[in-house]
Amino acid sequence: MPQPQPQPQPQPLSDAHAVPGALPGSTTEPDGSAVIRVLSYNIRSLRDDEEALARVIRACAPDLVFVQEAPRFFRWRKHAARLAAKSDLVVLGGGATAAGPLLLCSLRAFVERTEDVLLPLTPGLHRRGFATAVVRFGAARLGVVSAHLSLDPTERAAQAGLLLERVEALDTPYAIAAADVNESPGGPAFTRLSDALQDCWTAAPWGGAHTFPSAAPSRRIDAVFASRGVEVLACGVPTGLPAPDLRTATDHLPVLAAVRLRA
């Protein structure tokens, strides 16, 4: 009887500037522990080069994509499904029903539940929300939240607190939240998040740091955060991708992380 062949693993993008080496690929270990790749990406409502965007996402070989600024208006579900298909992924949750945050995943994820959360509306400001889900990889159970915080400093700080409350409410052994924070490290909202969760770039820097604007990045306003039990292997803006694709896909650069979830 022929023996089953091992599944191919995603190849590292590049080991340039890596600490301590190339980004690990996704895998499920014999004891049920899982190494997964997560990508956070503000896609500016698909107003830029969608083909370049899909190429960037595919090259990162993510298991989960935390999208900010997904399409929210006419035929938004169709647009989200098209991007997922072009990226070899499926829609997990979010979109217009979460006021913009969206979650995509590979077929490797076992989905327990999803929930879209709308945040309190401040008159005169854009409505914000969270796309949330509980998924399993191997024997590890993971809560996830995609968020896009306010441009208003006062509202943004309050939303950081609501994000932490939502992570806690998922009640999972592990949690990952990824966001366009709309402020740099050291700001009140960013500090509140990084005090309660691991800032994955700080925990295991890899690749680049600055995420905005994509044409000449000078600020780190996009981040992946993980609960204390998550082992962060590497995190940063992926290197080795075609610069024209990164510039034309959207006005932000992606943040890619590899993490291990113990069984």
N, C-alpha and C positions, 0 to 999 in steps of 0.2 A: 504494500500500500504506500503510495507516495507521501512523503512527509510534508506538512504545511511549511510554506516559505515565510521567513520573517518579513514583517511589514517594513517598507522603506521609511526612514526617518527624515524629517526636514533637514536640509543642509544649512550650516551656519552661513549667515550673510557675509560676514567679514570678521577677521580678528583684529582689524586696525583699531588701535586705542582701547582694545578690550582689557578688562580687568576681571579675572586673571587670564582669560583666553576667549575663544570664540563662543558665541551664544549657543547654549545647549539646545538640542532638538527635543521635540515632544516624544514622550515614551511612557509606557506603563510598566512599572517594575514588578518583579516576581511576587513581592508581598502585597501588591495592590496600591503601593504608593505611585503617584503620578507626577511627571514633569510636564508642565504645560507652558505654552507661549500665549501671552496676552498683549493686545495692541490697543492703545488709546489714540484716537484720531478725530480731530475736528474737521469735518468735510465741507463746511460752508454751504450746506444745502445743495450740494452737487452743482454749484454754479460754475465750476471750473472744468478741467479736463477729466471726464469720468473714466476714460480708458486708462489714462496715466494713474489715476487713483486706484483702479482695480489692479493694475500691474504692481503697484507698491504693496498693496495688501497681500496679494498672492506671494510676492517675494518674501514677505515676513513670515509666511506659513503659520498664522496664528490659530489657536484653538478657540479663543474668544476675542471679539473685537468690541471695544467700548467706544461707540460713536457719539460725537457731539455735533449739534447742528445738522441733524438729518432733515430731509424734506418734511414739511409740516402741512402743506396745503394740497392743491389739486393732484389727485391720484398719488398721494404720498406712499401708500402701501405698494403700488406698482413700482415706484422708483426704488424703494428699499429692497424689494425682492429682486429687482434687476441688478442692483449693486451686489447683493449677496451672491447671486448666480455667477456674475462675472468674476467674483472673488473666490469661487469654489466653497462657499459657505451657505448657511441658511439663516433666516431671520429668527432670532430668539424672542425678542420683545421690544417694546418701546416705539419711538417714532412720534407722530403727532399727538398720540394719547399720553405721552410723557413730556410734551412741549419741546421735543427735539432730541433728547438722548435716545439712543438706539443700541440694541445688543445684537450682534451676530455671533454664530458659533459654527464649529465644524460638526460633522456627524459623530465625532468621538464623544461629544458631551451627551450625558443622559439627563434629560430635563425633568425636574420635579415640579416646579411651578414658576410662574412669572407674575409680576405685578407692576403696573405703571402708576406712578404717584405724582400728582400735581401739588405744587407748593403754594402757600398763600400768595395771593396777588397783591402787589403794592401798586396803587393807582399811579398810572403814568409810566410804569416800568413793564418790561417784557415778562410774560408768564414763564416760570421755570418748573422743572419737574425732574424725576428720577426714573430711569428704566432699571428694574431690579429682577433678579431671578435666583433660584437655587438649582444648582446642577451638580452632577457627580462625574468624576473622572476616576476610573479604577475604583478603589475602595474609599476615595476621599470625597467628602461632601463640602461644597463651596457656595457661599453666598456672594453675589456680584451686584454692583451698582454702577451705572454710568450717569454722570452728572455734568452740567454746564452751569457754573455759578454766575451770579449777577455781576454786571458792570458797576453797580452801586456799592460802595464799600460797606455801608451799614447792613444792607440786605445780604450782601455776600457773606459777611461774618455770621449772620444768623443762619444762612443756608448751610454753612459748614457744620454748624451744630446739628441741624436737621439731618444732614447726611450721616453723621456719626450715629444718630438715633436710629436711622433706617438700617444701617449696618448691624447694629445691636439687635434690632427687631427681627432680622433674618434668622437669628438663633442657629447658626451653623458653626462647625468646628473651625472653618477657615472662611475668610472674607477678603475680597479684593474690590476696591473702589477706584475708578479712574475718572479723571475730570479735566476739563478746561477750567482751571481755577480762576482765571482772569486776574491773577496777581502772582508775583514772584515769591520765592521762599523768603521768609522774614515778615511777610504781611500777616495781618491778624487771622485771616481765614486759612491760609496755607499753614501757618504755625499751629493753629488748632487741630488741623487734620494730621500733621506730621507728629504732633505730641501724642495723639491717641493711636495712630497707625504708623507702620513703617513707610517712610518715603523711599520707594524702591531704588530710585537713582542714588540716594545717599547711602543706602544699605549695600549696593553692589553696582557701582558705576561702570558703564560699558558704552561704547559709541560716543555720541554727542550729548550735550546737555540742553542747549537752547532750542526752543521749539517755535518761536514766533519772532518776526514773520518769516515765512518759508524762503523768501528770496534772499534775505540777509538776516538770519536769526540772531537775536541779541538778548532775548528774555526766555526764561524757563517758566512758562505759565501753564503747561500741561504736565500732568503727573499721574503715576500709578501708585496707589497706596495699598498696603496689605496688612492684615491682622498679624499679631505677634507670632503666631504659630507657623506662618508661611515662611518657608526657607527661600529667600530671594537669591537667585543664582547670578543674574545680570539684568541690567535695565538701562535704557538710554535711547537716543535717536539712532536708528540703525545706520551703519556705515556700509559702503559698498553698493548702494543703490544708485541708479542713474540720476544725476543731479537735475536734468531737465524734467524728469517725471516728478521729483520731489517739489520742484518749483511750480509746476503747472497743475498738479493734482488738486491743491487747495492752498490756503494762506497759512496753514500750520504745518509743522513737521510731526510725524508720528512718534509715539513713545512705545517701544517694544520691551517686554520683560519676559524672562524665563524664571519660573518658580517651581519649587518642589513641594507637593502636598503629601505628607506622610500618611500612610494607611492607619 
